[in-house]
C-alpha cells in the first residue's frame, strides 16, 4: 500500500466525535429551549387569547392524525407536487443555465430578463393558474416551477461561467473526448454550484407548494391548514405546521446526504465532516 493511500485512509477514518457530539448537544438544547418558550407562551394571557396550544397538545394531535388516511393523503399530495415541481425546475433550469453561462454574450444578453423575472413572486400568478387549470395538480406544479427554477438557473450559470480556461486548453492538449471533459473537468467544477442551487430550490418548492394549497384550496397540507384555520381547530393547525417543518427537515437531510455523496471531495463537504 502506497504512502498516499495510507494517508487518505487515515484521514477518512478520523472521526472527531468530540466536536460532533457538542454540535448535536447544542442543536438538541436549542430545540428544547424553543419548545420551552412555546410552552411558556401558551400559558400567558396573549397565548390563551390567541388560542395557542402547548407543545404537548400539538404533538398529541399530531400523533392522532398519523392514524388517519386524510393526513397521509395530504402529505403524499404535497410531496407529489414538490417532487414534480422540483423535477421540472431541474430539467429546465440546469441545462438552460449551463448554456447561458458557457457563452458570455448570451449571459450579458439575458441577464436583465432573468433579473426581472426572478423578482416576480410566483404566487402572483396564482389567479391566472386557477383560471387556466382550476384546482388541479398542475396549478401547484407550475407555480412551484416558476419559483424554484431561478436559483437552479443562476447557480448553473455561475457553474458554467467560472470554468477555468486552462481546463479547456488541457482538454485540447490531451485530446479528451466530450464525455471525459464533462466527467473529469466540467462536473467537478460545476457540481458544487448546482447542488447548492438544488438545496435552495427544494426549500422554495416546499414553501410554494404549501402556500399554493393554502390559498387555492388545492389538496395537500396547505388545504388542511386552511380547513383547521376556518373551524378554529388550533391543535390540528399546529400539528400540520409541525408536519411542514418535519418535511422541510427531512428534505434538507436528504439533500445534504446527496451532496456529500456527489461532491464528497469538496472542501465545503469535508469541512462539514469536521
Order of alpha helices (4+ residues) and beta strands (2+ residues): alpha-alpha-alpha-alpha-alpha-alpha-alpha-alpha-alpha-alpha-alpha-alpha-alpha-alpha
